[in-house]
Amino acid sequence: MELRTLRYFLTTADEGNITRAAHILHVTQPTLSRQLMELERELGTVLIVRGKKGVTLTDDGMLFRQRAEEIVELADRAEKTFVERENTVSGIVSIGATEAVGSRLLARIMKKFSDKYPLIQFHLYNEMADNIKERMDKGLVDVGLLLEPVDTTKYDFVRLSQKETWGVLMRKDHPLSQRESVTPQEMAKYPLILPLRENVRADIINWLGKKERELKIPLGYTLLSNAVLMVEEGMGCAFCLDGALAIHSSPNLKFIPISPEHTTRSVLLWKKNHLFTPATSLFIQEINMLKTPISRRQLEEFSSGL
């Protein structure tokens, strides 16, 4: 549940009409209706009674409206505290990012933040996860976008909702290229290109069901963008994630998911108990405001009042 969903509900409650609320929110009426139904399903209760002349709130809906108004007000006050300083804040925010579908969300967050604070610049480093963590520990990178598994003991983080699916990138003339999915065991007999990140590489070798010395691995990679060229040349098939933009770089290649499905997610993280510059502190606040749903405690408080 996100702040956006609460604003949808509150606007609908204020207008008493889904069509008018959708117009104010600049969304379609079906989109708004779907969001409201998902909210009710998540809470396990009916909030709105829909009628021909409009909508009315149930008792649970009126209680939730009070809680939602409190949460949105707190969020707006927190945002206003920082927005009031936007014309005076400058500086550089350093970000290290791996190849992941989470990069798309990061790009949207950075664009929104840049519009709000035009004097702040970003430095973006594309690295493998271990290098990013090392740069963060040295204070050379402020915020990292990494793929799980990640040891977050030393970091505060936000886990992104987008799922990343493991698969194999191969040439279209490969014997298995017409399959909808492949098993790791089927791939074990072919030359393979694997990530160099140790814990990820170990997981893949475990999926393959063989010892590393029993496999033909002509190449290890840090970033997939260069490994793609080796796949295209026929050096081997690359185990990678569907979120890597590089898998779409050649019409001669095809990404095939592995079966059974193996997935992971991205996390945005930064050092705990660290004194950041005002620019970086604002950016971290932006991340938390955009991605932090209503807390479990708030949901429990609401549920207990039903």
Disulfide bonds with the S-S distance in Angstrom:
none
